Amino acid sequence: MLISVKTAQNNKGKVITIPNKKQKIVIRLMEAGSGGRSKAYWRMSVGGKSIDITGKYEHQREKTHIDLDETSPATIINLIKKFKK
């Protein structure tokens, strides 16, 4: 399993890709100012579909772009464990 970490296309964050059978997991850690947001945020997708902080598939940007805070690392790890096969 090779995890890749790349700079986001806008140079304002990192994109982490985790192989996961046919549904790769992608986590984006973005700086403040990216996408017009005032705070740094993260978002995750599984199989190309965005998920919210609870792991539910969601299309609304305000529910999938989650402010980075001290709880973010644990939340991200728990979501990876939920979807990793």
N, C-alpha and C positions, 0 to 999 in steps of 0.2 A: 504494500500500500504506500503510494507516494503522495504525500500532501504537498500541494504547491501554494506558495505565497507570492503574490505579484502586486505591483503598484497599480492602483485603480487607473483607468483610462484618463481621468481628469487630474491625476497626480495629487489627489487630496485624500488618500486613504489606501487601505490594503484589501486585497481580495484573497481569501483563503479557500482553496478547493480541496474537498475530502472525497476521494473515490468511495462509492457506496453502491456496488453492483450497477444497476441501470439508472439509479437515481442519485446522482452526485449531490453532495451537500456543499453549498457555497455560502460563506459568511463574508460580509462586507463591513469593514470597520472604517468609518468615514469621519474626516475632520469637520469641525465647525466651518460653515460657509459652503460646504459641498451641497449642491442641490438647493441652495438658498436657505438652508437651515442654520439657525443661530447656534446650535449646540452640536457637538460630536454625537454620532449615532451609529448604530449597527443594524443590520438586517440579515436575514437568513432565508435561503430558498432550498427546497428539496425537490429534485427532479424538475427544476425550472419553475416551480411554483412557490411564491412567497408564503411565509408563515408568520403568524403573530407571536407574541411573547409566550403564549400557552402551547404553541405547536400546532395550532389550527391553521389550515390553509385560508389565506385572506388576500383580497384584492385591493383593499383600501390602504393607500400609502400611509395615512396617519396611524394605522394600526400595525404596519410592518416596519416602519422606520422608528426605531426605539432609541431614546436617548441613552448614551453611555453613562453608567454610574458604577458605584462600587459593587453592585449586585450583578452586573453584566457578565463577568467571567463565569460565575456559577450557573447563571441562566443559560448561557451559550453551551456550556459543557453538558448540562442536563438535556438540552434539546438535541445535541449531537447523539447522546446516548439513546434518546427516544427513537431516532430515525436510523441509526447505524445498524446495518444488517450484516 
